[in-house]
Amino acid sequence: MATKKFKCNVCGYIHEGAAAPEKCPVCGVPASEFTLLKKKGLFSDTNSNAYIIMYSTVMVVVVAILLAVAALSLQQRQYENVLGEKKQSILMSLSAQDQNYDEFIDAYVIDAEGNRIEGEDVFALLNDLKGAFAAGKYPVFEAKDGRVVLPVYGVGLWGPIWGYVALQKDMNTIAGVVISHSGETPGLGAEIATPKHWAQYVGKTIFEGDQLVSVKLRKGGAQNPAHEVDAISGGTKTSDGVTNMLFDSFSYYLPLLEAKKAAAAQPAAAEEVSNDENVENNE
């Protein structure tokens, strides 16, 4: 038979045995004054280190599970919000915020030769535009009216800078831009993300004849009205970053731009020949 422990309620004497003694050998009280001591489990003492560690571990696991469930439930909504912001920025570069993106824009991806790549998720590439460019995958957003929006990516003073440049149907004249950043200095380099700065690009051209020259942010003020805008005052490094971003990004799309420029020139040439023929026939 297992040994039990009984404690005298008067003097605290501990007796081990199958039952309490008839009387306490120390203070002489009867067996009725003894209490059976129950064995304590590992976590029965709420003040013990084991209990505190176990309780803390359980609480951490429970909180982690709740946070994971909350993150998963919000993931789709967060994705939709980010996607909506990107679509809105693309439309904003075209000054077409009143348009329905899905009806107005044809999004696709091209390779280094300007050929379409099928089966690519355009917006997934936008999430890592630097990686997409390095892999030779270039997202394009073509509006129904013939204008094209090109995403651009570069590095400013403190981190990545990116945006969207809309080109007119001539693939040369800038229709609008939207530029953003991750950490440029407020009041200085961060001014690249303001409508006031964006407005300077409208009407600028990125080609000089057949040569890509892009648009430059010039310190001290633009001197070439066709290809330059004012640099950010006090933000020289950020301005240089934007200049490099535009030229490098446009270079990736050069085959597409040249092909579209050539295609646009063909109808004009055909129309000119047709007019000449009409003149000859009339004569």
ABEGO torsion letter per residue (X at the ends): XBBBBBBBAAAGBBBBEABBBABBAAAGBBAAABBBBBBBBAAABAABAAAAAAAAAAAAAAAAAAAAAAAAAAAAAAAAAAAAAAAAAAAAAAGAAABBAAAABBBBBBBAAGBBBBGBBAAAAAABAAAAAAAGBBBBBBBAAGBBBBBBBBBBAAEBBBEBBBBBAAGABBAEBBBBBAABBBGBAAAAABAAAAAAABGBBABBEABBAEBBBBBGEBABAAABBBBBBGBAAAAAAAAAAAAAAAAAAAAAAAAAAAAAAAAAAAAAAAAAAAAAAAX
